[in-house]
Amino acid sequence: MKRYVLALFVLLLVLLAGGAAYVYFGVYNVAADDPHWRANYWLLQETRNRSIAVRSADLTPPNLRDPKLILKGAGQYAAMCVTCHLAPGQPDTELRLGLYPQPPNLAHAHIAPNRVFWVIKHGLKMSGMPAWGKSHDDATIWSMVAFVQELPSLSPKQYRVMVRRAPPDEDMDMQNMNMPGAATSASQLDHGHAH
């Protein structure tokens, strides 16, 4: 029995020393342009998905069909989300192209509302997704969730109209760069001169 315990102890020491050397000598490449190994990617993806599922399971959304809630969310989305998560008809942005893992294109994604809320509020480690709950209350976050639920059904024109009609927000960037046919300034949007 003593030999078994000693062998186990030595194996543990070797594994710890190997792990320390792996970290110390910089063997793992943390560059965003060097994808994870397939097994690592699967493990990280499953860990993320299960973590979100467990922590968001008990969240109960408000009425996400409320037009005022959706409209408020449109403005918030235009202010904080569109650069990474895109809008209908929008090509990839420079920022989104440089992120790994790449954020989902929410103009094409259908994600459960409670999971969307949890991710917006708490963010995701080592992904570029911030924890908006540090600067926004739950009601505002639910408005973004309501809008994200509508987003895949919107055309590029419907998206622009909805953002134009959204309540003003000091964070809103109305320029929507790289969007075909989008207005180029807030004043153009305010006066309905989007082409």
QUIFEN-V694946 format. One record per pair of residues at least 6 apart in sequence whose C-alpha atoms are under 8 Angstrom apart, sorted by the first residue. I is the first residue (numbers start at 1). J is the second residue. If there is no record, write none. Layout:
BEGIN
i:I j:J
i:I j:J
END
This chain:
BEGIN
i:22 j:28
i:32 j:98
i:32 j:99
i:32 j:100
i:32 j:101
i:33 j:98
i:33 j:100
i:35 j:100
i:52 j:115
i:52 j:118
i:52 j:119
i:53 j:115
i:55 j:118
i:56 j:114
i:56 j:115
i:56 j:117
i:56 j:118
i:57 j:114
i:57 j:115
i:59 j:114
i:60 j:114
i:61 j:113
i:61 j:114
i:61 j:142
i:62 j:142
i:64 j:70
i:64 j:142
i:64 j:143
i:64 j:145
i:64 j:146
i:65 j:146
i:69 j:142
i:69 j:143
i:69 j:146
i:69 j:147
i:70 j:143
i:70 j:144
i:70 j:146
i:70 j:147
i:70 j:150
i:71 j:143
i:71 j:147
i:71 j:162
i:71 j:163
i:71 j:165
i:71 j:166
i:71 j:167
i:72 j:140
i:72 j:143
i:72 j:144
i:72 j:166
i:72 j:167
i:73 j:140
i:73 j:141
i:73 j:142
i:73 j:143
i:73 j:144
i:73 j:145
i:73 j:146
i:73 j:147
i:73 j:148
i:73 j:166
i:74 j:144
i:74 j:147
i:74 j:162
i:74 j:163
i:74 j:166
i:75 j:163
i:75 j:164
i:75 j:166
i:75 j:167
i:75 j:168
i:75 j:169
i:75 j:172
i:76 j:144
i:76 j:169
i:76 j:171
i:76 j:172
i:77 j:144
i:77 j:147
i:78 j:163
i:78 j:172
i:78 j:173
i:78 j:174
i:78 j:176
i:79 j:169
i:79 j:171
i:79 j:172
i:79 j:173
i:79 j:174
i:80 j:171
i:80 j:172
i:82 j:176
i:83 j:93
i:83 j:95
i:83 j:96
i:84 j:93
i:84 j:95
i:84 j:96
i:84 j:103
i:84 j:105
i:85 j:96
i:85 j:103
i:85 j:104
i:85 j:105
i:85 j:106
i:85 j:107
i:86 j:92
i:86 j:93
i:86 j:105
i:86 j:106
i:86 j:107
i:87 j:105
i:87 j:106
i:87 j:107
i:87 j:151
i:87 j:156
i:87 j:159
i:88 j:107
i:88 j:151
i:88 j:152
i:88 j:154
i:88 j:155
i:88 j:156
i:88 j:159
i:89 j:155
i:89 j:156
i:89 j:179
i:89 j:180
i:90 j:156
i:90 j:178
i:90 j:179
i:90 j:180
i:91 j:178
i:91 j:179
i:93 j:178
i:96 j:102
i:96 j:103
i:99 j:127
i:99 j:128
i:100 j:127
i:101 j:127
i:106 j:148
i:106 j:151
i:106 j:152
i:107 j:148
i:107 j:151
i:107 j:152
i:107 j:153
i:107 j:154
i:108 j:151
i:108 j:152
i:109 j:152
i:110 j:149
i:110 j:152
i:111 j:149
i:113 j:145
i:113 j:146
i:113 j:149
i:116 j:145
i:117 j:141
i:117 j:142
i:117 j:145
i:119 j:131
i:120 j:129
i:120 j:130
i:120 j:131
i:120 j:132
i:120 j:133
i:120 j:141
i:121 j:131
i:121 j:132
i:121 j:133
i:121 j:134
i:121 j:138
i:121 j:141
i:122 j:130
i:122 j:131
i:122 j:132
i:122 j:133
i:123 j:129
i:123 j:130
i:123 j:131
i:123 j:132
i:124 j:130
i:124 j:131
i:132 j:141
i:133 j:141
i:151 j:159
i:160 j:182
i:164 j:189
i:164 j:190
i:173 j:186
i:174 j:183
i:174 j:184
i:174 j:185
i:174 j:186
i:174 j:189
i:175 j:182
i:175 j:183
i:175 j:184
i:175 j:185
i:175 j:186
i:176 j:182
i:176 j:183
i:176 j:184
i:177 j:184
i:181 j:194
i:181 j:195
i:182 j:194
i:182 j:195
i:183 j:189
i:183 j:193
i:183 j:194
i:183 j:195
i:184 j:194
i:188 j:194
END
